[in-house]
Amino acid sequence: MDPDLPDLTIADVVVSTAGRDEGKLFYVLEADDTYLTLVNGKDRTIEKPKRKKRKHTTKVLRSETRVAEKLRTGDKVLNSELRRDLAYLSQQMQSTT
């Protein structure tokens, strides 16, 4: 693993820094040394996640929401829950800047 890249785990929130989805927020569904599996409930659903290189993302925060807890424990998460949670986090981030 590249020491310059942050340690990412399941249920962390990241923002894409490259590609067509640049600037969008995602939850990490799976993580390995090189790739992350990302979902946002809209264009990247639980059923069809996005595989993206770690170096093309930036960790935003370690989410402590109910949805994040469900992802960590492996419980069923609905796409609507993901969308709602990420929209709330996005709104919180914009209000602090």
C-alpha positions as CSV (number, residue, x, y, z in Angstrom):
1,M,0.0,0.0,0.0
2,D,1.2,3.5,-0.8
3,P,2.2,5.3,2.4
4,D,1.0,8.6,0.9
5,L,-2.6,7.4,0.6
6,P,-4.9,7.6,3.7
7,D,-6.1,4.4,5.4
8,L,-9.6,3.8,4.1
9,T,-12.1,1.2,5.5
10,I,-15.7,0.2,4.9
11,A,-18.2,3.0,5.5
12,D,-15.7,5.9,5.1
13,V,-16.9,8.8,3.0
14,V,-14.7,9.8,0.1
15,V,-14.9,12.3,-2.7
16,S,-13.8,11.4,-6.2
17,T,-10.9,13.5,-7.5
18,A,-10.7,12.2,-11.1
19,G,-12.9,11.0,-13.8
20,R,-16.5,11.7,-14.9
21,D,-17.7,11.5,-11.2
22,E,-15.1,14.1,-10.0
23,G,-16.4,16.0,-6.9
24,K,-19.1,13.4,-6.0
25,L,-19.3,11.8,-2.5
26,F,-19.3,8.1,-2.1
27,Y,-19.4,5.5,0.7
28,V,-16.7,2.9,0.6
29,L,-18.3,-0.6,0.3
30,E,-15.0,-2.6,0.0
31,A,-11.3,-1.6,0.2
32,D,-8.1,-3.4,-0.8
33,D,-4.6,-2.1,-1.3
34,T,-5.2,-0.6,-4.8
35,Y,-8.9,-0.3,-5.4
36,L,-12.1,0.9,-3.6
37,T,-15.6,-0.2,-4.3
38,L,-17.8,2.8,-4.0
39,V,-21.6,3.4,-3.8
40,N,-23.7,6.6,-3.7
41,G,-27.3,5.2,-4.2
42,K,-27.9,7.1,-7.4
43,D,-25.6,6.4,-10.4
44,R,-23.7,3.8,-8.3
45,T,-26.1,1.6,-6.5
46,I,-25.5,-1.2,-4.1
47,E,-26.3,-3.6,-6.9
48,K,-23.8,-1.9,-9.3
49,P,-21.0,-0.4,-7.3
50,K,-18.1,1.6,-8.8
51,R,-14.5,0.2,-8.7
52,K,-12.0,3.1,-8.4
53,K,-8.3,3.4,-7.7
54,R,-7.5,4.7,-4.2
55,K,-5.3,7.5,-5.6
56,H,-8.3,9.0,-7.4
57,T,-10.2,9.6,-4.2
58,T,-9.8,11.7,-1.1
59,K,-11.1,10.7,2.3
60,V,-13.6,13.2,3.6
61,L,-14.6,11.7,7.0
62,R,-15.3,8.6,9.0
63,S,-19.1,8.7,9.0
64,E,-20.8,7.7,12.2
65,T,-24.4,7.6,10.8
66,R,-26.8,4.8,11.0
67,V,-26.1,3.9,7.3
68,A,-22.4,3.7,8.0
69,E,-23.0,1.4,10.9
70,K,-25.2,-0.8,8.6
71,L,-22.4,-1.0,6.0
72,R,-19.9,-2.0,8.7
73,T,-22.0,-4.7,10.1
74,G,-23.1,-6.0,6.7
75,D,-26.8,-5.3,7.2
76,K,-29.0,-4.5,4.2
77,V,-28.8,-0.9,3.1
78,L,-31.2,0.7,0.7
79,N,-30.1,3.0,-2.1
80,S,-32.5,5.7,-0.8
81,E,-30.7,5.6,2.6
82,L,-27.4,6.1,0.9
83,R,-28.7,9.1,-1.2
84,R,-30.3,10.8,1.8
85,D,-27.2,10.3,4.0
86,L,-24.7,11.6,1.4
87,A,-27.0,14.6,0.6
88,Y,-27.0,15.5,4.3
89,L,-23.3,15.1,4.6
90,S,-22.7,17.2,1.4
91,Q,-25.0,19.9,2.8
92,Q,-23.1,19.9,6.1
93,M,-19.8,20.2,4.3
94,Q,-21.0,23.2,2.2
95,S,-22.3,25.0,5.2
96,T,-19.0,24.8,7.0
97,T,-17.0,26.3,4.1
